[in-house]
Amino acid sequence: MSGVNLNNVYVGDNGRIQLSGLSSNIDFVDVVDKMMKARRIPADNLQKRIESNDEKLTAVSQLQDLVKTLQSSISSLYGATSFDQSKNTFASKQVFSTSADGNAANIMSVSASNSAATGTYKFVVEQTASKHKVGADNVNINPEGALSTATNSSGTAIGTGSFSIGTSKGSAQIDVTATDTLQDIRDKINTVTGTTGVQASVVKVAEGQSTIVLTSTENGSTNRMTLSDDTGNVLENMGILSLDSGTGTMEINPAKEIDPGNDAKFTMDGVSITRPSNDVNDLVDGLSISLFDAAPGTTINVSVEQDLTAAKKAILGFVDAYNAVKSFINEKTYVDPQTQKAGEGAVLLGNSTVKSVETSLQQIVGSTPSRSTSSDNDLAVLAQIGITLTSAAEAGGGTDDSKYSAGTLKIDDTKLNDMLINNVDEVAELFNFKATTDNPAFNMTSFTGNTGAGNYEFSVTKDADGKITDATYTLNGETKNATINGSSLTTADGLKIFYNGAAGATETATIDTSVGLGARLQFAMQDMLDSEQGSLPQEINSIKTQNTGFEDKIDRIDSRITNQREVMMNKFINMEQALAQIKNVQSSLDELMAAGKKNN
């Protein structure tokens, strides 16, 4: 008896159960599965391409993030313009304060923004600014606490009434009722502090005795309080006001004036200066001064210097970020120099976009700044400040760190320090976009990646009302009109100038520009990362689009295979059914023939 394969059971879309090969002894489920598997090979190949693309997508996305970090690292090294130079790390300042007694930090502090000029100053703090503060007599409080029955230290009843309180900021009237306590008066005063510039506090002197203290919210003589009784004599009875024998009017009681509310008084380089606040920001451009204590006999020596530490930190950050990009590209495109085989993680090998990014960055790092004029002091390449490339020979070795380091930057720390100390302006120009003008009425406010090195010769005319009526510039022998927008002038290549010359006159200026390596890197990466036209976002979108197309094709193949499988299975099932019928007929014939032989 022939064997029957009962291992494969097929369930059709209609729920019908069919045993594979029951009549034919052919495992048709297995046969059909193998046929469909063969027909799915194109889909399998597409799936492998999707998986490969996913690895590329991850790698390109990581590269894009590394390039963003590199761009961020160069953001303070390419000469970006701002009114306070805060975007230029080479303009960073540091301040040193000293005094003969070593107590400078307890007397005053000075900080400097990038816009501050370097220099030295001598300060003497004669007096710090203070808040006007006035106290009252001790008030004897009855058990109920109401001021209407309370008395001062002389036994005089405080009584009820109204008084006015204020500063140069404003004033308000305070009403004292028969049931008000000292705390109620405090709260009424503090409710209008925003209007009056006066706040109050209650001090418990002893059991049954308290006093109130009034304080201006701002320092200085211009913020001294004005106080007056309007009805009743509440302030007088509390000892806050007293009769001035000279003027015959009620004035603040000198005996109760805890602090008169002084202005700050100090000298800078021998010049006497008065300010209502201990925080002085309008004395020297870029300097912020805080006064802590008066020390009339102590000279504070303040030195404002260029912050070379900030510049070095920015340069080191750029080198680290550049090396992260270069090492990553090396890893993802690595080919073993001995075997000429691609590395295990070389998923970006042969990718034109990645190669373009790598080439662009390498060319800029290895290039020289663009200048219209040059001098013997100009720096040409990064190697002159101690930053050089790691050679392929130096990158040899078994570790990943070494074999992926070809073309990365390395630093001679001693040489970099020396160049920053002795040639910091030249180091800055090596990185920055720089513009110098021979007329202070012309100031550069911005530039673009299209702005090159050159001598821009401007001629600008203003009418009697101060409106710019004509603005031209000559560059490389060609004269063009500048775009005028108020006081702003823009050249065709993106150089923007703010002009504040005199009305009714024509002025000229020559603006000389140079383009450093940092500026070139900044705009190159800006192009790479542009969300619409950037090569890296476009590559990411291209891979995603390709994967979407592959997935659509796989879906169509799988749909077609599903239909084909159903058709093939139905054919085998029909064959099984036909064979079963044939076997039944054959069995009947065999039985008839056997019966005939028996009868004979």
Buried (B, 14 or more C-beta within 10 A) or exposed (E): EEEEBEEBEBEEEEEEEBBBBBBBEBBBBBBBBEBBEEBBEEBEEBBEEBEEBBBBBEBBBEBBBBBBBBBEBBBBBBBBBEEEBBBBBBBBBBBEBBBEEEEBEEBBBBBBBBBBEEEEBEBBBBBBBBBBBBBBBBBBBEEEBBBBBBBBBEEBBBBBBBBBBBBBBEBBBBBBBEEBBBBBBBEBBBEBBEBBBBBBEBEEEEEEBBBBBBBBBBBBBEBBBBBBBEEBBBBBBBBBBBEEEEEEEBBBBEEBBBBBBBBBBBBBEEEEBBBBBBEBBEBBEBBBBEBEEBBEEBBBBBBBEBBBEBBBBBBBBBBBBBBBBBBBBBBBBBEEEEEEEBBEBBBBBEBEBBBBBBEBBBEBBEEBBBBBEEEEEBBEBBEBBBBBBBEEEEBEEEEBEEBBBBBBBBBBEEBBBEBBEEBBEBBBBBBBBBBEBEBEBBBBBBBBBEBBBBBBBBBBBBEEEEEBEEBBBBBEEEEEEBEBEEBBBBBBBEBBBBBEBEEEEEBBBBBBBBBBBBBBBBBBBEEBBEEEEBBBBBBBEBBEEBBEEBEEEBEEBEEBBEEBBEEBBBEBBEBBEEBEEEEEEEEEEEEEEEEEEEEE
